[in-house]
Amino acid sequence: MASQLCLPVSPRLSSVKPLKPHFGNIQVGICVAIQRSGGRIHLVVVTEVKTQNAWVTVEWVEKGVKKGKKIDLEAIFLLNPALASAEHPTPARALPSLSLAPSSAIGNQRTATRWSARIPQKNETPSGDSPDREKHRRLQLEIRAQRALAVNTGNPNYEIQSMIEECRRHLDCSQLSGPKPLEDHRICVCVRKRPLNQRETTMKDLDVITIPSDKVVMVHESKQKVDLTPYLENQTFCFDHAFDDTASNELVYQFTAQPLVESIFHKGMATCFAYGQTGSGKTHTIGGAFSGRDQDCSKGIYAMVAQDVFLLLKTSACKKLDLKVYGTFFEIYGGKVYDLLNWKKTLQVLEDGSQQIQVVGLQEQEKSKYSEANGERSDLK
C-alpha cells in the first residue's frame, strides 16, 4: 500500500539564501518527486544540496523507517520541471526541525499517494507572513506535487496498480524457469493469460492476473477496509498448467493438444477445445495470430494438429494400418448448427439408440496431406 507522509513545519521559519542559478528553485526543506528503481514515483524532502557535485540528498519514510538517497540534479528536474527555472525563484522555507512520520489520514483509492505539509495556524504564523500568503504557499506545494505525478495521477487505478506491482516483486517466480511434462490423466485443464489489448491500455485498465508458477494463477482483487483504506485480496487457483502472457501458441500446443494427437494413434478418442468469454484469445490460440484482419493459420493449434497427424501417418507403424483422415467443420450459433463444409446448411443434433449424440447430415471430407487440411481451415476463416 502506498504510504503517506506528514511534514510538520516549525512556527519559526527562516529564509534560505537562494542557490546558484543552475540549481533553479531547489532548496533544503522543499518537497520534490523522485522515481524509485522499481518505477514508483513519490514525494521526498530535500535535506542537503551539493553545489559542486550537482546532486541533492533526499529523505522519506517507508513502512515506518526513515530512508534517504542521493539523486542527480537532472533526475530531479526531469520529474519537477517547475523547479528548473531560476528566473523568478519561488521563496522557499527551511525546515529546521524536520520530523518524518507516516500520516494517519485515510487512504484514497482514486488518487495516487497523498502527501501533506502542515502549515502553521493563524496564531503560529511568523511575523510578516499573512495567513493568505501561507495558504498560497500550501496551494503551490500541492500543485507542484500534482504536476510531478501527472503521469500517474491521470490513472484512477494507479494506487491499486502500485500495490499489485509491489505484490509481484515479492513473489517467488523461480518455478517459471521451464514447464514440466504433463502427467498422464484423462482430463487436463490449462489456463492461458493474454496481455492487455490496445483498447484496455488506452483506458488504463488494470492487469490483475499474475502467473507465479507453471500451475498457479493469482487474481488480485481490489477491496476496501471499513475506514476506506484500499488493500489487495490475492486469490490463487491451481491448474494442470498455467501459461503467462509471453507463452507462444507452440508452447500451449505442446502441453495441450499434442499428447492427444499421439493418443488417437493408439485407438484413443480425444477432444480439445478452447473455452472463454469473447475477446479472451480463443481464436488466436486455436486459429492463429492476427496481423490486422489477416490471420496466420499456420500458427494455430488447428494447423499444428493437422501437421502432426500427417507426420505420424508417415511412420512405419502407421503405414501398415492404412489409415485415412477425414475432416468436418460445423458451427453452433444461436441455438442452431451449421455445416461449414456444405455452405452453412442447417443441421439437426439428435440422440441415437445407444444414447450417443449425432450431428445428422454432417458432411465429411477426406484429406490426404497436411496442405489440404490447413488450406481448408484457411478458407473458413
Buried (B, 14 or more C-beta within 10 A) or exposed (E): BBBBBBBBBBEEBEEBEBBEEEBBBBBBBBBBBBBEEEEBBBBBBBBEBEEEEEBBBBBBBBEEEEEBBEBEBEBBBBBBEBBBEBEEBBEBBBBEEBEBEEBEEEBBBEBBBBBBBEBBEEEBBEEEEEEEEBEEBBEEBBEBBEBBBEEBBEBBBBBBBBBBEBBBEEBEEEBBEEBEEBEEEEEBEBBBBBEBEEEEEEEEBBBBBBBBBBBBBBEBEBEEEEEEEBBBEBEEEEBBBBBBEEBEBEBBBBBBBBBBBEEBBEEEEEEBEBEEEEEBBBBBBBBBBEEEEEBBBBBBBBBBBBBBBBEBBEEEEBEEEEEEBEBEBBEEEEEEBBBBBBEEBEBEEEEEEEEEEEBEEBBEBEBEEBEBBBBBBBEEB
